[in-house]
Amino acid sequence: MSKTDPREQQQRDAELAQQEANKNQQKAEQNEVAGRHKNDGQKDHKGADKGPRGQ
């Protein structure tokens, strides 16, 4: 049985969660700088009107 204080374990968990959040943030910033967004790509430029005109 380990002698881990629950408060120490909670602190370690919080630090790990913070590190993970930092990694995710950095990755998101790198992708933004590189311009690799899911919605980027060729646009069809048809406009919002999909139906016949004049109705």
C-alpha positions as CSV (number, residue, x, y, z in Angstrom):
1,M,0.0,0.0,0.0
2,S,1.4,3.4,-1.0
3,K,1.7,6.3,1.4
4,T,0.3,8.8,-1.1
5,D,-1.5,11.7,0.4
6,P,-4.8,12.2,-1.5
7,R,-3.9,15.9,-1.7
8,E,-0.6,15.1,-3.3
9,Q,-2.3,12.8,-5.8
10,Q,-4.9,15.5,-6.6
11,Q,-2.0,18.0,-7.1
12,R,-0.3,15.6,-9.5
13,D,-3.5,15.0,-11.4
14,A,-4.0,18.8,-11.7
15,E,-0.5,19.3,-13.0
16,L,-0.9,16.5,-15.6
17,A,-4.2,18.0,-16.7
18,Q,-2.6,21.4,-17.1
19,Q,0.3,19.9,-19.1
20,E,-2.2,18.2,-21.4
21,A,-4.2,21.4,-21.9
22,N,-1.0,23.3,-22.7
23,K,0.0,20.6,-25.3
24,N,-3.5,20.9,-26.9
25,Q,-3.3,24.7,-26.9
26,Q,0.1,24.6,-28.6
27,K,-1.1,22.1,-31.2
28,A,-4.1,24.3,-32.0
29,E,-2.0,27.4,-32.3
30,Q,0.5,25.6,-34.6
31,N,-2.4,24.3,-36.8
32,E,-3.9,27.8,-37.0
33,V,-0.5,29.4,-38.0
34,A,-0.1,26.7,-40.6
35,G,-3.6,27.3,-41.9
36,R,-4.7,23.7,-41.6
37,H,-8.3,24.0,-40.6
38,K,-11.0,21.4,-41.2
39,N,-13.2,23.9,-43.0
40,D,-10.5,25.3,-45.2
41,G,-10.5,24.2,-48.8
42,Q,-11.9,25.2,-52.1
43,K,-15.2,27.0,-51.8
44,D,-17.9,26.4,-54.4
45,H,-19.1,30.1,-54.1
46,K,-22.7,29.3,-55.1
47,G,-24.1,31.5,-52.4
48,A,-26.8,30.7,-49.9
49,D,-29.7,30.6,-52.4
50,K,-30.0,26.9,-53.4
51,G,-33.5,27.1,-54.9
52,P,-34.9,28.5,-58.1
53,R,-34.9,32.3,-58.3
54,G,-38.0,34.5,-58.1
55,Q,-40.0,32.6,-55.5
